[in-house]
Amino acid sequence: MAESEDAFRLDRRRLRAAFDRASARYEAAAGLQARVSAELLERLTAFDFAPRVVLDLGAGTGRVTRELKRRYPRALVIALDIAPGMLREARRKQLLWRRFARVCADALRLPLAAASVDLVFSSLVLQWCQPLEQALAEVRRVLKPAGFFAFSTFGPDTLKELRAAWAEADGLTHVNRFLDMHDVGDALARSGLAEPVLDIDRIELGYPDTLSLMRDLKAIGAHNVTAGRPRTLIGRSRLKRMSEAYEAFRRGGALPATYEVIYGASWGAAGHAAAAVHSGEVLIAPGSIRRPQGRPR
């Protein structure tokens, strides 16, 4: 059944491949992502941080990483992403006098030492992490007890029009399932992160047709990598049924695409022991990550 929990399980190998393929054209299509990350960065200005180590978790093409390095020039800033192609693009964002480290790794298994990071910044990445608790436990582990975690992720109303239109066309999963704010808050509390604060914003984009929306989603790497995805090519008849169903949402000449954005922040687990280190994992102390010398490679 499309509504079973297993149907929404994400294939992380396919996820990595999707973002890897999208890396070269990601920036041109990632207007929403830029808007959300800019808002999250703006929220940091309320705090007088002087971090020594900053982790951009799910850094993508490094646009935000470069801004974090500009804002915290004395810090070691680390761009971490699951897709090698994204980090190749991030390399091009580096400035000679503002270098940042690049690490290819999964947010579910961070190759960083416990209590080694002062600030974890993560914009629109956690929705790709299953189970969420594992990713948050990793954030808690690498974050110093007095460290700060700022993030954004998508809530359940995201792409609700597309989800409803596909439901009219077939019984398969075409849109990820997103956790609501209360579930995210509960996961933060269970992970041991302290004093979580969350709020919601809703953004509506307009498209001339469904193909334009799907083209944008593909361009940023947001492919359907759920276990319940169609296993064959989507035929014209199903695509036509979905497009016709989507027309019911048209307003003012445009098809709306809703994004529910959850913004959150929390502090490290001050006064609590760090989570256990994964056995068999090699964990990197951020101080051992060398800033590149000479020209960017």
C-alpha positions in Angstrom: 0.0 0.0 0.0 1.3 3.5 -0.8 0.3 4.7 2.6 2.4 2.2 4.5 5.5 3.5 6.4 7.7 1.3 4.3 6.5 2.8 1.1 8.1 6.1 2.1 11.4 4.7 3.1 14.2 6.5 1.2 16.8 4.7 -0.8 20.0 6.5 0.3 22.1 5.1 -2.6 19.6 6.6 -5.1 19.4 9.8 -3.0 23.1 10.3 -3.3 23.1 9.6 -7.0 20.2 12.0 -7.6 21.9 14.9 -5.9 25.2 14.0 -7.6 23.6 14.2 -11.0 21.8 17.5 -10.2 24.9 19.3 -8.8 25.9 21.2 -12.0 22.4 22.7 -12.5 21.3 22.9 -8.9 22.0 26.6 -8.3 19.9 27.7 -11.3 16.8 25.9 -10.0 17.2 26.3 -6.2 15.5 29.7 -5.7 13.3 28.4 -2.9 16.3 26.7 -1.2 18.3 30.0 -1.4 15.3 31.9 0.1 15.0 29.5 3.1 18.7 29.4 3.8 18.9 33.2 3.7 16.1 33.4 6.3 17.9 30.8 8.5 21.2 32.8 8.2 19.3 36.0 9.1 18.1 34.3 12.3 21.7 33.7 13.4 22.3 37.4 13.6 20.4 37.6 16.8 23.3 35.6 18.5 26.8 37.0 19.1 28.6 33.8 18.1 32.3 33.4 17.8 32.6 29.8 16.9 35.8 27.9 16.3 34.3 25.1 14.3 31.2 25.5 12.0 29.5 22.6 10.2 27.3 23.2 7.2 25.4 20.0 7.3 24.1 19.2 3.8 26.1 22.0 2.2 25.1 21.3 -1.4 27.0 23.6 -3.7 28.6 25.6 -0.9 26.9 28.9 -1.5 25.8 29.1 2.2 29.2 27.6 3.3 30.9 30.6 1.7 28.6 33.0 3.6 29.3 31.2 6.9 33.1 31.6 6.2 32.6 35.3 5.5 30.6 35.7 8.7 33.0 33.7 10.8 36.4 34.2 9.2 38.4 32.8 12.1 36.4 29.6 12.3 37.2 26.3 10.6 34.1 26.0 8.4 33.2 22.5 7.0 31.0 21.8 4.1 29.6 18.3 4.4 27.4 16.7 1.8 26.4 13.2 0.8 27.0 13.9 -3.0 30.5 14.2 -4.3 29.2 16.3 -7.2 27.8 18.9 -4.9 31.2 19.2 -3.2 33.0 19.6 -6.5 30.7 22.6 -7.1 31.4 23.9 -3.6 35.1 23.9 -4.4 34.4 26.5 -7.0 32.7 28.7 -4.4 35.9 29.1 -2.4 37.8 32.3 -2.3 41.6 32.3 -1.9 41.4 34.1 1.4 38.3 32.3 2.6 38.8 28.6 2.3 36.5 26.0 3.8 37.0 22.3 4.3 34.9 19.8 2.3 33.8 16.4 3.6 31.7 13.8 1.7 29.6 11.9 4.2 26.1 11.0 5.2 24.3 13.0 7.9 23.3 9.8 9.5 27.0 8.9 10.2 29.1 12.0 10.6 32.8 11.4 10.5 33.5 14.0 13.2 34.7 13.6 16.7 32.2 14.0 19.6 31.8 17.5 21.1 34.0 19.0 18.3 31.6 21.6 16.6 30.4 24.9 18.0 27.7 25.6 15.4 25.8 23.2 13.2 23.8 24.9 10.3 21.5 22.7 8.2 19.0 24.1 5.7 16.5 21.8 4.0 18.4 18.6 4.7 16.7 16.8 7.6 13.7 15.8 5.4 16.1 13.5 3.6 17.2 11.8 6.8 15.6 8.6 8.0 15.2 8.0 10.8 15.3 11.6 11.8 16.3 10.6 15.3 19.6 9.2 14.0 20.6 12.4 12.3 19.7 14.4 15.3 21.6 12.0 17.6 24.6 12.6 15.3 24.2 16.4 15.6 24.0 16.1 19.3 27.1 13.9 19.4 29.3 16.2 17.4 28.0 19.4 18.9 29.8 20.9 21.9 27.6 21.0 25.1 27.2 24.7 24.7 27.0 24.6 20.9 24.1 25.7 18.7 22.1 23.9 16.1 20.1 25.9 13.5 18.0 24.1 10.9 15.1 24.2 8.4 13.2 21.3 7.0 9.9 20.7 5.2 6.6 20.0 6.9 3.7 17.8 5.8 1.8 20.4 3.7 4.8 20.6 1.4 3.8 19.8 -2.2 0.3 18.9 -1.0 -1.2 19.8 -4.4 1.2 17.4 -6.2 0.5 14.7 -3.7 -3.2 15.0 -4.1 -3.0 15.1 -7.9 -0.9 11.9 -8.0 -3.4 10.2 -5.6 -6.0 10.7 -8.3 -3.7 9.1 -10.9 -2.4 5.9 -9.2 -1.8 4.4 -5.8 2.0 4.8 -5.7 4.2 7.2 -3.8 5.4 10.2 -5.8 6.0 12.7 -3.0 8.0 12.2 0.2 6.2 12.1 3.6 7.3 15.0 5.7 7.1 15.1 9.5 5.1 17.8 11.2 6.5 20.4 13.6 5.4 18.5 16.7 7.1 15.3 15.6 10.3 17.2 14.8 10.2 18.8 18.2 9.7 15.5 19.9 12.6 14.0 18.0 14.8 16.9 19.1 13.8 16.3 22.7 14.5 12.6 22.4 17.9 13.2 20.9 18.9 15.2 24.0 19.3 18.6 22.3 18.3 21.3 24.7 15.7 24.1 24.6 14.3 23.5 21.1 12.4 26.3 19.5 10.4 25.9 16.2 8.1 27.9 14.0 6.5 27.5 10.6 6.4 29.6 7.4 4.4 28.7 4.3 5.7 29.6 0.8 3.6 29.2 -2.4 5.2 29.1 -5.8 3.3 29.4 -9.1 3.9 27.3 -12.2 2.3 27.5 -15.7 1.9 23.7 -15.8 2.8 20.5 -14.0 5.8 19.7 -16.2 7.4 23.0 -15.2 7.1 22.0 -11.5 8.4 18.5 -12.1 11.3 19.9 -14.2 12.3 22.2 -11.3 12.1 19.3 -8.8 14.3 17.2 -11.0 16.8 20.0 -11.5 17.5 20.3 -7.7 17.8 16.5 -7.3 14.4 16.0 -5.6 13.8 12.7 -7.4 11.3 10.1 -6.1 13.6 7.7 -4.2 10.9 6.2 -1.9 10.4 2.5 -1.7 6.9 2.8 -3.0 7.9 4.7 -6.2 6.8 3.5 -9.6 9.2 0.8 -10.9 8.4 1.5 -14.6 8.3 4.6 -16.7 5.2 6.8 -16.0 3.0 6.5 -19.0 1.3 9.4 -20.8 -2.1 8.4 -19.5 -1.1 8.5 -15.8 0.8 11.8 -16.3 -2.3 13.2 -18.1 -4.6 12.1 -15.2 -2.3 13.7 -12.7 -2.1 17.0 -14.7 -5.8 17.1 -15.1 -6.3 16.6 -11.3 -3.8 19.3 -10.5 -5.8 21.8 -12.6 -8.4 21.8 -9.8 -5.9 23.9 -7.8 -5.2 26.5 -10.5 -5.6 30.1 -9.3 -5.0 33.3 -11.2 -3.6 31.5 -14.2 -1.0 29.5 -12.2 -0.7 26.2 -10.5 0.3 26.6 -6.9 3.0 24.5 -5.2 2.9 24.9 -1.4 6.0 24.5 0.8 5.6 24.3 4.5 9.0 25.3 6.0 9.8 24.4 9.6 12.6 26.6 11.2 14.2 25.3 14.3 17.0 25.9 16.8 18.4 24.2 19.8 21.4 24.1 22.1 23.8 21.3 22.7 23.3 18.7 25.4 24.9 20.7 28.2 25.2 18.7 31.4 24.5 15.4 29.6 27.0 12.8 28.3 27.6 12.7 24.6 26.1 9.8 22.6 28.3 6.8 22.1 30.8 6.8 19.2 29.9 4.4 16.4 32.1 1.3 16.7 34.3 0.7 13.7 33.9 4.3 12.5 36.8 6.6 11.9 36.0 9.9 13.4 37.9 13.1 12.4 38.8 15.7 14.9 38.0 19.0 13.1 41.4 20.4 14.2 43.1 17.7 12.0 41.3 18.9 8.9 43.8 21.0 7.1 42.9 24.2 5.2 44.0 23.7 1.6 47.2 25.4 0.6 47.8 27.2 -2.7 45.2 27.1 -5.4 41.9 25.3 -4.8 42.0 21.8 -6.3 
